[in-house]
């Protein structure tokens, strides 16, 4: 339970990072007060598109994580995921690395940005969903953090659920930002910006701790593969 709750908390506190990266895109959606209902629908479609993209990412990482877990390495996978998250946080904080990475990403994502421009020109419900779906696949450090966490779920469905809860956590701030650019400024953004690395580090340490509390052999190989308890005797499920 705590494992999946961490996904929602990561999305909630990391969503100001999403606002900084994706907020300008969200604010380009229609917001005419005379068409408030249409504006609300367009924003829900956009954010639903993002959620679907994150869940598809979770599906890919879930297949990988499930294969590793069935092989009996869920303990190591959870610890490794925590270490990967710590490394992502470190490299994200390094300004020199950020500059080089941003320039590289700008080049390789140009076709995606051209596609999004075409979708914006259509101004239809399907286009708004497509904008969110496309946007969800753009490189994002926060999504990498969530994906690294989801891979240790141990099953494909668990990873998809993890990314769905992560996406749900980003909804409140992203919906608010799309209606008010002023929320991108001021003390709220500073608070969230400071909270994001703290929450991310807490998630990393939780995954490492979770791994240390598992048995060495979490799964057994059968036909079909069967999952067994990964917790130490007498320990509650994490």
Protein Blocks (a to p, Z undefined) as FASTA:
>chain_A
ZZmmmmmmmmmmmmmmmmmmmmmmmmmpccbfklmmmmmmmmmmmmmmmmmmmmmmmmmm
mmmmmmmmmnopmmmmmmmmmmmmmmmmmmmmmmklmmmmmmmmmmmmmmmmmmmmmmmm
nopaklmmmmmmmmmmpccfklmmmmmmmmmnopaklmmmmmmmmmmmmmmmmmmmmmom
klmgcjklmmmmmmmmmmmmmmmmmmmmmmmmpcfblbccddddddddfbdehiacZZ
